[in-house]
């Protein structure tokens, strides 16, 4: 029974990682009309994957701690 849950956790983790890596880039701001003098949109990509990985590690640690 334990191996079923381990395989499920691995599958969910790999699925989440694949979805996180295959998403389209997000922009910090929308397009403005031509008469607005503003900077071009900036991509949001810094440390997003690090945050996802840190959250996964903390969640797994908490789950393992709860099982003990």
mmJSON file of the N, C-alpha and C atoms, coordinates in Angstrom:
{"data_MODEL":{"atom_site":{
"group_PDB":["ATOM","ATOM","ATOM","ATOM","ATOM","ATOM","ATOM","ATOM","ATOM","ATOM","ATOM","ATOM","ATOM","ATOM","ATOM","ATOM","ATOM","ATOM","ATOM","ATOM","ATOM","ATOM","ATOM","ATOM","ATOM","ATOM","ATOM","ATOM","ATOM","ATOM","ATOM","ATOM","ATOM","ATOM","ATOM","ATOM","ATOM","ATOM","ATOM","ATOM","ATOM","ATOM","ATOM","ATOM","ATOM","ATOM","ATOM","ATOM","ATOM","ATOM","ATOM","ATOM","ATOM","ATOM","ATOM","ATOM","ATOM","ATOM","ATOM","ATOM","ATOM","ATOM","ATOM","ATOM","ATOM","ATOM","ATOM","ATOM","ATOM","ATOM","ATOM","ATOM","ATOM","ATOM","ATOM","ATOM","ATOM","ATOM","ATOM","ATOM","ATOM","ATOM","ATOM","ATOM","ATOM","ATOM","ATOM","ATOM","ATOM","ATOM","ATOM","ATOM","ATOM","ATOM","ATOM","ATOM","ATOM","ATOM","ATOM","ATOM","ATOM","ATOM","ATOM","ATOM","ATOM","ATOM","ATOM","ATOM","ATOM","ATOM","ATOM","ATOM","ATOM","ATOM","ATOM","ATOM","ATOM","ATOM","ATOM","ATOM","ATOM","ATOM","ATOM","ATOM","ATOM","ATOM","ATOM","ATOM","ATOM","ATOM","ATOM","ATOM","ATOM","ATOM","ATOM","ATOM","ATOM","ATOM","ATOM","ATOM","ATOM","ATOM","ATOM","ATOM","ATOM","ATOM","ATOM","ATOM","ATOM","ATOM","ATOM","ATOM","ATOM","ATOM","ATOM","ATOM","ATOM","ATOM","ATOM","ATOM","ATOM","ATOM","ATOM","ATOM","ATOM","ATOM","ATOM","ATOM","ATOM","ATOM","ATOM","ATOM","ATOM","ATOM","ATOM","ATOM","ATOM","ATOM","ATOM","ATOM","ATOM","ATOM","ATOM","ATOM","ATOM","ATOM","ATOM","ATOM","ATOM","ATOM","ATOM","ATOM","ATOM","ATOM","ATOM","ATOM","ATOM","ATOM","ATOM","ATOM","ATOM","ATOM","ATOM","ATOM"],
"id":[1,2,3,4,5,6,7,8,9,10,11,12,13,14,15,16,17,18,19,20,21,22,23,24,25,26,27,28,29,30,31,32,33,34,35,36,37,38,39,40,41,42,43,44,45,46,47,48,49,50,51,52,53,54,55,56,57,58,59,60,61,62,63,64,65,66,67,68,69,70,71,72,73,74,75,76,77,78,79,80,81,82,83,84,85,86,87,88,89,90,91,92,93,94,95,96,97,98,99,100,101,102,103,104,105,106,107,108,109,110,111,112,113,114,115,116,117,118,119,120,121,122,123,124,125,126,127,128,129,130,131,132,133,134,135,136,137,138,139,140,141,142,143,144,145,146,147,148,149,150,151,152,153,154,155,156,157,158,159,160,161,162,163,164,165,166,167,168,169,170,171,172,173,174,175,176,177,178,179,180,181,182,183,184,185,186,187,188,189,190,191,192,193,194,195,196,197,198,199,200,201,202,203,204],
"type_symbol":["N","C","C","N","C","C","N","C","C","N","C","C","N","C","C","N","C","C","N","C","C","N","C","C","N","C","C","N","C","C","N","C","C","N","C","C","N","C","C","N","C","C","N","C","C","N","C","C","N","C","C","N","C","C","N","C","C","N","C","C","N","C","C","N","C","C","N","C","C","N","C","C","N","C","C","N","C","C","N","C","C","N","C","C","N","C","C","N","C","C","N","C","C","N","C","C","N","C","C","N","C","C","N","C","C","N","C","C","N","C","C","N","C","C","N","C","C","N","C","C","N","C","C","N","C","C","N","C","C","N","C","C","N","C","C","N","C","C","N","C","C","N","C","C","N","C","C","N","C","C","N","C","C","N","C","C","N","C","C","N","C","C","N","C","C","N","C","C","N","C","C","N","C","C","N","C","C","N","C","C","N","C","C","N","C","C","N","C","C","N","C","C","N","C","C","N","C","C","N","C","C","N","C","C"],
"label_atom_id":["N","CA","C","N","CA","C","N","CA","C","N","CA","C","N","CA","C","N","CA","C","N","CA","C","N","CA","C","N","CA","C","N","CA","C","N","CA","C","N","CA","C","N","CA","C","N","CA","C","N","CA","C","N","CA","C","N","CA","C","N","CA","C","N","CA","C","N","CA","C","N","CA","C","N","CA","C","N","CA","C","N","CA","C","N","CA","C","N","CA","C","N","CA","C","N","CA","C","N","CA","C","N","CA","C","N","CA","C","N","CA","C","N","CA","C","N","CA","C","N","CA","C","N","CA","C","N","CA","C","N","CA","C","N","CA","C","N","CA","C","N","CA","C","N","CA","C","N","CA","C","N","CA","C","N","CA","C","N","CA","C","N","CA","C","N","CA","C","N","CA","C","N","CA","C","N","CA","C","N","CA","C","N","CA","C","N","CA","C","N","CA","C","N","CA","C","N","CA","C","N","CA","C","N","CA","C","N","CA","C","N","CA","C","N","CA","C","N","CA","C","N","CA","C","N","CA","C","N","CA","C","N","CA","C","N","CA","C"],
"label_alt_id":[null,null,null,null,null,null,null,null,null,null,null,null,null,null,null,null,null,null,null,null,null,null,null,null,null,null,null,null,null,null,null,null,null,null,null,null,null,null,null,null,null,null,null,null,null,null,null,null,null,null,null,null,null,null,null,null,null,null,null,null,null,null,null,null,null,null,null,null,null,null,null,null,null,null,null,null,null,null,null,null,null,null,null,null,null,null,null,null,null,null,null,null,null,null,null,null,null,null,null,null,null,null,null,null,null,null,null,null,null,null,null,null,null,null,null,null,null,null,null,null,null,null,null,null,null,null,null,null,null,null,null,null,null,null,null,null,null,null,null,null,null,null,null,null,null,null,null,null,null,null,null,null,null,null,null,null,null,null,null,null,null,null,null,null,null,null,null,null,null,null,null,null,null,null,null,null,null,null,null,null,null,null,null,null,null,null,null,null,null,null,null,null,null,null,null,null,null,null,null,null,null,null,null,null],
"label_comp_id":["UNK","UNK","UNK","UNK","UNK","UNK","UNK","UNK","UNK","UNK","UNK","UNK","UNK","UNK","UNK","UNK","UNK","UNK","UNK","UNK","UNK","UNK","UNK","UNK","UNK","UNK","UNK","UNK","UNK","UNK","UNK","UNK","UNK","UNK","UNK","UNK","UNK","UNK","UNK","UNK","UNK","UNK","UNK","UNK","UNK","UNK","UNK","UNK","UNK","UNK","UNK","UNK","UNK","UNK","UNK","UNK","UNK","UNK","UNK","UNK","UNK","UNK","UNK","UNK","UNK","UNK","UNK","UNK","UNK","UNK","UNK","UNK","UNK","UNK","UNK","UNK","UNK","UNK","UNK","UNK","UNK","UNK","UNK","UNK","UNK","UNK","UNK","UNK","UNK","UNK","UNK","UNK","UNK","UNK","UNK","UNK","UNK","UNK","UNK","UNK","UNK","UNK","UNK","UNK","UNK","UNK","UNK","UNK","UNK","UNK","UNK","UNK","UNK","UNK","UNK","UNK","UNK","UNK","UNK","UNK","UNK","UNK","UNK","UNK","UNK","UNK","UNK","UNK","UNK","UNK","UNK","UNK","UNK","UNK","UNK","UNK","UNK","UNK","UNK","UNK","UNK","UNK","UNK","UNK","UNK","UNK","UNK","UNK","UNK","UNK","UNK","UNK","UNK","UNK","UNK","UNK","UNK","UNK","UNK","UNK","UNK","UNK","UNK","UNK","UNK","UNK","UNK","UNK","UNK","UNK","UNK","UNK","UNK","UNK","UNK","UNK","UNK","UNK","UNK","UNK","UNK","UNK","UNK","UNK","UNK","UNK","UNK","UNK","UNK","UNK","UNK","UNK","UNK","UNK","UNK","UNK","UNK","UNK","UNK","UNK","UNK","UNK","UNK","UNK"],
"label_asym_id":["A","A","A","A","A","A","A","A","A","A","A","A","A","A","A","A","A","A","A","A","A","A","A","A","A","A","A","A","A","A","A","A","A","A","A","A","A","A","A","A","A","A","A","A","A","A","A","A","A","A","A","A","A","A","A","A","A","A","A","A","A","A","A","A","A","A","A","A","A","A","A","A","A","A","A","A","A","A","A","A","A","A","A","A","A","A","A","A","A","A","A","A","A","A","A","A","A","A","A","A","A","A","A","A","A","A","A","A","A","A","A","A","A","A","A","A","A","A","A","A","A","A","A","A","A","A","A","A","A","A","A","A","A","A","A","A","A","A","A","A","A","A","A","A","A","A","A","A","A","A","A","A","A","A","A","A","A","A","A","A","A","A","A","A","A","A","A","A","A","A","A","A","A","A","A","A","A","A","A","A","A","A","A","A","A","A","A","A","A","A","A","A","A","A","A","A","A","A","A","A","A","A","A","A"],
"label_entity_id":["1","1","1","1","1","1","1","1","1","1","1","1","1","1","1","1","1","1","1","1","1","1","1","1","1","1","1","1","1","1","1","1","1","1","1","1","1","1","1","1","1","1","1","1","1","1","1","1","1","1","1","1","1","1","1","1","1","1","1","1","1","1","1","1","1","1","1","1","1","1","1","1","1","1","1","1","1","1","1","1","1","1","1","1","1","1","1","1","1","1","1","1","1","1","1","1","1","1","1","1","1","1","1","1","1","1","1","1","1","1","1","1","1","1","1","1","1","1","1","1","1","1","1","1","1","1","1","1","1","1","1","1","1","1","1","1","1","1","1","1","1","1","1","1","1","1","1","1","1","1","1","1","1","1","1","1","1","1","1","1","1","1","1","1","1","1","1","1","1","1","1","1","1","1","1","1","1","1","1","1","1","1","1","1","1","1","1","1","1","1","1","1","1","1","1","1","1","1","1","1","1","1","1","1"],
"label_seq_id":[1,1,1,2,2,2,3,3,3,4,4,4,5,5,5,6,6,6,7,7,7,8,8,8,9,9,9,10,10,10,11,11,11,12,12,12,13,13,13,14,14,14,15,15,15,16,16,16,17,17,17,18,18,18,19,19,19,20,20,20,21,21,21,22,22,22,23,23,23,24,24,24,25,25,25,26,26,26,27,27,27,28,28,28,29,29,29,30,30,30,31,31,31,32,32,32,33,33,33,34,34,34,35,35,35,36,36,36,37,37,37,38,38,38,39,39,39,40,40,40,41,41,41,42,42,42,43,43,43,44,44,44,45,45,45,46,46,46,47,47,47,48,48,48,49,49,49,50,50,50,51,51,51,52,52,52,53,53,53,54,54,54,55,55,55,56,56,56,57,57,57,58,58,58,59,59,59,60,60,60,61,61,61,62,62,62,63,63,63,64,64,64,65,65,65,66,66,66,67,67,67,68,68,68],
"pdbx_PDB_ins_code":[null,null,null,null,null,null,null,null,null,null,null,null,null,null,null,null,null,null,null,null,null,null,null,null,null,null,null,null,null,null,null,null,null,null,null,null,null,null,null,null,null,null,null,null,null,null,null,null,null,null,null,null,null,null,null,null,null,null,null,null,null,null,null,null,null,null,null,null,null,null,null,null,null,null,null,null,null,null,null,null,null,null,null,null,null,null,null,null,null,null,null,null,null,null,null,null,null,null,null,null,null,null,null,null,null,null,null,null,null,null,null,null,null,null,null,null,null,null,null,null,null,null,null,null,null,null,null,null,null,null,null,null,null,null,null,null,null,null,null,null,null,null,null,null,null,null,null,null,null,null,null,null,null,null,null,null,null,null,null,null,null,null,null,null,null,null,null,null,null,null,null,null,null,null,null,null,null,null,null,null,null,null,null,null,null,null,null,null,null,null,null,null,null,null,null,null,null,null,null,null,null,null,null,null],
"Cartn_x":[0.825,0.0,0.864,1.994,2.861,3.467,3.788,4.388,3.393,2.107,1.103,1.123,1.21,1.248,2.558,3.652,4.918,4.87,4.307,4.168,3.225,2.168,1.233,1.913,2.681,3.406,4.408,5.123,6.09,5.376,4.269,3.529,3.003,2.443,1.94,3.065,4.209,5.347,5.849,6.001,6.479,5.484,4.2,3.177,3.225,3.341,3.416,4.677,5.797,7.038,6.933,6.339,6.181,5.274,4.193,3.291,3.958,4.752,5.435,6.46,7.118,8.144,7.582,6.358,5.805,4.797,4.695,3.737,4.286,3.401,3.795,4.312,5.232,5.762,4.681,4.692,3.739,4.407,3.619,4.152,3.673,4.502,4.208,3.119,2.929,1.905,1.328,0.129,-0.537,-0.04,-0.484,-0.161,-0.956,-0.338,-0.988,-1.342,-2.263,-2.533,-1.271,-1.262,-0.076,0.318,-0.632,-0.317,0.301,0.43,1.017,2.509,3.318,4.767,5.193,5.439,5.781,6.818,7.417,8.411,7.723,8.452,7.859,7.577,6.696,6.379,7.622,7.661,8.79,8.312,9.048,8.623,8.785,7.872,7.937,8.516,9.809,10.39,11.409,11.692,12.723,12.241,12.9,12.698,11.322,10.54,9.243,9.447,10.339,10.6,11.249,12.101,12.704,11.624,10.653,9.558,8.7,8.446,7.675,8.429,9.736,10.544,10.609,10.788,10.84,9.511,8.399,7.091,6.879,7.364,7.238,8.058,9.277,10.139,9.524,9.049,8.432,7.167,6.375,5.17,5.479,6.474,6.859,7.398,8.205,8.727,7.59,6.614,5.488,4.671,4.47,3.738,4.482,5.793,6.576,6.568,6.614,6.583,5.232,4.154,2.826,2.631,3.312,3.218,3.925,4.975,5.778,5.066],
"Cartn_y":[-1.199,0.0,1.255,1.171,2.334,2.672,1.67,1.923,2.594,2.339,2.996,4.497,4.894,6.314,6.95,6.227,6.76,7.005,6.068,6.257,7.402,7.558,8.658,9.996,10.109,11.348,11.669,10.663,10.894,11.366,10.737,11.118,12.541,12.88,14.24,15.262,14.94,15.861,16.068,14.993,15.12,15.871,15.652,16.367,17.86,18.199,19.614,20.266,19.551,20.106,20.32,19.369,19.502,20.678,20.839,21.964,23.297,23.336,24.578,24.967,23.985,24.285,24.564,24.164,24.308,25.442,26.301,27.4,28.533,29.325,30.482,31.586,32.392,33.464,34.499,35.003,36.023,37.391,38.41,39.764,40.571,41.498,42.272,43.31,43.746,44.748,44.518,45.022,44.887,45.96,45.834,46.842,48.112,49.247,50.537,51.145,52.11,52.834,53.563,53.972,54.583,55.907,56.623,57.937,57.86,56.688,56.533,56.263,57.061,56.897,56.043,54.765,53.857,52.848,52.132,51.114,49.898,49.111,47.888,46.856,45.892,44.876,44.074,43.68,42.923,41.509,40.476,39.107,38.799,38.003,37.57,36.156,36.037,34.708,34.467,35.447,35.271,34.503,33.427,32.634,31.985,31.939,31.271,29.77,29.196,27.761,27.428,28.33,28.101,28.09,28.97,28.994,27.753,27.267,26.038,24.859,24.79,23.699,23.767,24.964,25.111,24.708,25.094,24.701,23.205,22.573,21.114,20.416,20.89,20.288,20.453,21.643,21.869,21.035,20.906,20.088,18.617,18.115,16.708,16.465,17.41,17.262,17.23,18.093,18.149,16.855,16.316,15.064,13.915,13.857,12.8,12.928,14.169,14.41,14.007,14.233,13.873,12.354,11.633,10.174,9.554,10.219,9.666,9.753],
"Cartn_z":[0.0,0.0,0.0,0.7,0.784,-0.575,-1.373,-2.683,-3.629,-3.455,-4.285,-4.025,-2.754,-2.423,-2.877,-2.793,-3.268,-4.773,-5.505,-6.948,-7.264,-6.49,-6.697,-6.443,-5.367,-5.07,-6.174,-6.649,-7.737,-8.997,-9.309,-10.51,-10.396,-9.248,-9.052,-9.106,-8.508,-8.523,-9.945,-10.698,-12.074,-12.944,-12.729,-13.483,-13.17,-11.889,-11.499,-12.055,-12.017,-12.55,-14.06,-14.759,-16.201,-16.552,-15.822,-16.075,-15.76,-14.705,-14.34,-15.394,-15.982,-16.972,-18.356,-18.611,-19.952,-20.073,-19.085,-19.162,-20.012,-20.559,-21.362,-20.448,-20.918,-20.072,-19.75,-18.545,-18.114,-18.182,-18.396,-18.462,-17.265,-16.818,-15.622,-15.855,-17.074,-17.346,-18.735,-18.933,-20.225,-21.185,-22.406,-23.417,-23.124,-23.357,-23.157,-24.507,-24.521,-25.767,-26.246,-27.503,-28.101,-27.438,-26.85,-26.292,-24.888,-24.289,-22.961,-23.114,-22.425,-22.479,-21.293,-21.524,-20.443,-20.935,-20.001,-20.328,-20.956,-21.742,-22.306,-21.214,-21.48,-20.471,-20.067,-18.819,-18.28,-17.95,-18.378,-18.05,-16.562,-16.035,-14.639,-14.661,-14.352,-14.406,-13.297,-12.483,-11.473,-10.258,-9.957,-8.756,-8.638,-9.703,-9.642,-9.457,-10.249,-10.126,-8.788,-8.28,-6.961,-5.875,-5.991,-5.023,-5.086,-6.295,-6.451,-5.854,-6.125,-5.592,-4.063,-3.513,-2.058,-1.425,-2.035,-1.523,-1.569,-2.646,-2.747,-1.672,-1.456,-0.433,0.951,1.255,2.569,2.746,1.69,1.77,1.99,1.286,1.452,2.854,3.361,4.726,5.746,5.541,6.47,6.412,5.209,5.067,5.737,5.561,6.178,7.697,8.181,9.617,10.207,9.463,9.933,9.971,9.07,9.068,10.249,10.734,11.846,13.167],
"occupancy":[1.0,1.0,1.0,1.0,1.0,1.0,1.0,1.0,1.0,1.0,1.0,1.0,1.0,1.0,1.0,1.0,1.0,1.0,1.0,1.0,1.0,1.0,1.0,1.0,1.0,1.0,1.0,1.0,1.0,1.0,1.0,1.0,1.0,1.0,1.0,1.0,1.0,1.0,1.0,1.0,1.0,1.0,1.0,1.0,1.0,1.0,1.0,1.0,1.0,1.0,1.0,1.0,1.0,1.0,1.0,1.0,1.0,1.0,1.0,1.0,1.0,1.0,1.0,1.0,1.0,1.0,1.0,1.0,1.0,1.0,1.0,1.0,1.0,1.0,1.0,1.0,1.0,1.0,1.0,1.0,1.0,1.0,1.0,1.0,1.0,1.0,1.0,1.0,1.0,1.0,1.0,1.0,1.0,1.0,1.0,1.0,1.0,1.0,1.0,1.0,1.0,1.0,1.0,1.0,1.0,1.0,1.0,1.0,1.0,1.0,1.0,1.0,1.0,1.0,1.0,1.0,1.0,1.0,1.0,1.0,1.0,1.0,1.0,1.0,1.0,1.0,1.0,1.0,1.0,1.0,1.0,1.0,1.0,1.0,1.0,1.0,1.0,1.0,1.0,1.0,1.0,1.0,1.0,1.0,1.0,1.0,1.0,1.0,1.0,1.0,1.0,1.0,1.0,1.0,1.0,1.0,1.0,1.0,1.0,1.0,1.0,1.0,1.0,1.0,1.0,1.0,1.0,1.0,1.0,1.0,1.0,1.0,1.0,1.0,1.0,1.0,1.0,1.0,1.0,1.0,1.0,1.0,1.0,1.0,1.0,1.0,1.0,1.0,1.0,1.0,1.0,1.0,1.0,1.0,1.0,1.0,1.0,1.0,1.0,1.0,1.0,1.0,1.0,1.0],
"B_iso_or_equiv":[0.0,0.0,0.0,0.0,0.0,0.0,0.0,0.0,0.0,0.0,0.0,0.0,0.0,0.0,0.0,0.0,0.0,0.0,0.0,0.0,0.0,0.0,0.0,0.0,0.0,0.0,0.0,0.0,0.0,0.0,0.0,0.0,0.0,0.0,0.0,0.0,0.0,0.0,0.0,0.0,0.0,0.0,0.0,0.0,0.0,0.0,0.0,0.0,0.0,0.0,0.0,0.0,0.0,0.0,0.0,0.0,0.0,0.0,0.0,0.0,0.0,0.0,0.0,0.0,0.0,0.0,0.0,0.0,0.0,0.0,0.0,0.0,0.0,0.0,0.0,0.0,0.0,0.0,0.0,0.0,0.0,0.0,0.0,0.0,0.0,0.0,0.0,0.0,0.0,0.0,0.0,0.0,0.0,0.0,0.0,0.0,0.0,0.0,0.0,0.0,0.0,0.0,0.0,0.0,0.0,0.0,0.0,0.0,0.0,0.0,0.0,0.0,0.0,0.0,0.0,0.0,0.0,0.0,0.0,0.0,0.0,0.0,0.0,0.0,0.0,0.0,0.0,0.0,0.0,0.0,0.0,0.0,0.0,0.0,0.0,0.0,0.0,0.0,0.0,0.0,0.0,0.0,0.0,0.0,0.0,0.0,0.0,0.0,0.0,0.0,0.0,0.0,0.0,0.0,0.0,0.0,0.0,0.0,0.0,0.0,0.0,0.0,0.0,0.0,0.0,0.0,0.0,0.0,0.0,0.0,0.0,0.0,0.0,0.0,0.0,0.0,0.0,0.0,0.0,0.0,0.0,0.0,0.0,0.0,0.0,0.0,0.0,0.0,0.0,0.0,0.0,0.0,0.0,0.0,0.0,0.0,0.0,0.0,0.0,0.0,0.0,0.0,0.0,0.0],
"pdbx_formal_charge":[null,null,null,null,null,null,null,null,null,null,null,null,null,null,null,null,null,null,null,null,null,null,null,null,null,null,null,null,null,null,null,null,null,null,null,null,null,null,null,null,null,null,null,null,null,null,null,null,null,null,null,null,null,null,null,null,null,null,null,null,null,null,null,null,null,null,null,null,null,null,null,null,null,null,null,null,null,null,null,null,null,null,null,null,null,null,null,null,null,null,null,null,null,null,null,null,null,null,null,null,null,null,null,null,null,null,null,null,null,null,null,null,null,null,null,null,null,null,null,null,null,null,null,null,null,null,null,null,null,null,null,null,null,null,null,null,null,null,null,null,null,null,null,null,null,null,null,null,null,null,null,null,null,null,null,null,null,null,null,null,null,null,null,null,null,null,null,null,null,null,null,null,null,null,null,null,null,null,null,null,null,null,null,null,null,null,null,null,null,null,null,null,null,null,null,null,null,null,null,null,null,null,null,null],
"auth_seq_id":[1,1,1,2,2,2,3,3,3,4,4,4,5,5,5,6,6,6,7,7,7,8,8,8,9,9,9,10,10,10,11,11,11,12,12,12,13,13,13,14,14,14,15,15,15,16,16,16,17,17,17,18,18,18,19,19,19,20,20,20,21,21,21,22,22,22,23,23,23,24,24,24,25,25,25,26,26,26,27,27,27,28,28,28,29,29,29,30,30,30,31,31,31,32,32,32,33,33,33,34,34,34,35,35,35,36,36,36,37,37,37,38,38,38,39,39,39,40,40,40,41,41,41,42,42,42,43,43,43,44,44,44,45,45,45,46,46,46,47,47,47,48,48,48,49,49,49,50,50,50,51,51,51,52,52,52,53,53,53,54,54,54,55,55,55,56,56,56,57,57,57,58,58,58,59,59,59,60,60,60,61,61,61,62,62,62,63,63,63,64,64,64,65,65,65,66,66,66,67,67,67,68,68,68],
"auth_comp_id":["UNK","UNK","UNK","UNK","UNK","UNK","UNK","UNK","UNK","UNK","UNK","UNK","UNK","UNK","UNK","UNK","UNK","UNK","UNK","UNK","UNK","UNK","UNK","UNK","UNK","UNK","UNK","UNK","UNK","UNK","UNK","UNK","UNK","UNK","UNK","UNK","UNK","UNK","UNK","UNK","UNK","UNK","UNK","UNK","UNK","UNK","UNK","UNK","UNK","UNK","UNK","UNK","UNK","UNK","UNK","UNK","UNK","UNK","UNK","UNK","UNK","UNK","UNK","UNK","UNK","UNK","UNK","UNK","UNK","UNK","UNK","UNK","UNK","UNK","UNK","UNK","UNK","UNK","UNK","UNK","UNK","UNK","UNK","UNK","UNK","UNK","UNK","UNK","UNK","UNK","UNK","UNK","UNK","UNK","UNK","UNK","UNK","UNK","UNK","UNK","UNK","UNK","UNK","UNK","UNK","UNK","UNK","UNK","UNK","UNK","UNK","UNK","UNK","UNK","UNK","UNK","UNK","UNK","UNK","UNK","UNK","UNK","UNK","UNK","UNK","UNK","UNK","UNK","UNK","UNK","UNK","UNK","UNK","UNK","UNK","UNK","UNK","UNK","UNK","UNK","UNK","UNK","UNK","UNK","UNK","UNK","UNK","UNK","UNK","UNK","UNK","UNK","UNK","UNK","UNK","UNK","UNK","UNK","UNK","UNK","UNK","UNK","UNK","UNK","UNK","UNK","UNK","UNK","UNK","UNK","UNK","UNK","UNK","UNK","UNK","UNK","UNK","UNK","UNK","UNK","UNK","UNK","UNK","UNK","UNK","UNK","UNK","UNK","UNK","UNK","UNK","UNK","UNK","UNK","UNK","UNK","UNK","UNK","UNK","UNK","UNK","UNK","UNK","UNK"],
"auth_asym_id":["A","A","A","A","A","A","A","A","A","A","A","A","A","A","A","A","A","A","A","A","A","A","A","A","A","A","A","A","A","A","A","A","A","A","A","A","A","A","A","A","A","A","A","A","A","A","A","A","A","A","A","A","A","A","A","A","A","A","A","A","A","A","A","A","A","A","A","A","A","A","A","A","A","A","A","A","A","A","A","A","A","A","A","A","A","A","A","A","A","A","A","A","A","A","A","A","A","A","A","A","A","A","A","A","A","A","A","A","A","A","A","A","A","A","A","A","A","A","A","A","A","A","A","A","A","A","A","A","A","A","A","A","A","A","A","A","A","A","A","A","A","A","A","A","A","A","A","A","A","A","A","A","A","A","A","A","A","A","A","A","A","A","A","A","A","A","A","A","A","A","A","A","A","A","A","A","A","A","A","A","A","A","A","A","A","A","A","A","A","A","A","A","A","A","A","A","A","A","A","A","A","A","A","A"],
"auth_atom_id":["N","CA","C","N","CA","C","N","CA","C","N","CA","C","N","CA","C","N","CA","C","N","CA","C","N","CA","C","N","CA","C","N","CA","C","N","CA","C","N","CA","C","N","CA","C","N","CA","C","N","CA","C","N","CA","C","N","CA","C","N","CA","C","N","CA","C","N","CA","C","N","CA","C","N","CA","C","N","CA","C","N","CA","C","N","CA","C","N","CA","C","N","CA","C","N","CA","C","N","CA","C","N","CA","C","N","CA","C","N","CA","C","N","CA","C","N","CA","C","N","CA","C","N","CA","C","N","CA","C","N","CA","C","N","CA","C","N","CA","C","N","CA","C","N","CA","C","N","CA","C","N","CA","C","N","CA","C","N","CA","C","N","CA","C","N","CA","C","N","CA","C","N","CA","C","N","CA","C","N","CA","C","N","CA","C","N","CA","C","N","CA","C","N","CA","C","N","CA","C","N","CA","C","N","CA","C","N","CA","C","N","CA","C","N","CA","C","N","CA","C","N","CA","C","N","CA","C","N","CA","C","N","CA","C","N","CA","C"],
"pdbx_PDB_model_num":[1,1,1,1,1,1,1,1,1,1,1,1,1,1,1,1,1,1,1,1,1,1,1,1,1,1,1,1,1,1,1,1,1,1,1,1,1,1,1,1,1,1,1,1,1,1,1,1,1,1,1,1,1,1,1,1,1,1,1,1,1,1,1,1,1,1,1,1,1,1,1,1,1,1,1,1,1,1,1,1,1,1,1,1,1,1,1,1,1,1,1,1,1,1,1,1,1,1,1,1,1,1,1,1,1,1,1,1,1,1,1,1,1,1,1,1,1,1,1,1,1,1,1,1,1,1,1,1,1,1,1,1,1,1,1,1,1,1,1,1,1,1,1,1,1,1,1,1,1,1,1,1,1,1,1,1,1,1,1,1,1,1,1,1,1,1,1,1,1,1,1,1,1,1,1,1,1,1,1,1,1,1,1,1,1,1,1,1,1,1,1,1,1,1,1,1,1,1,1,1,1,1,1,1]
}}}
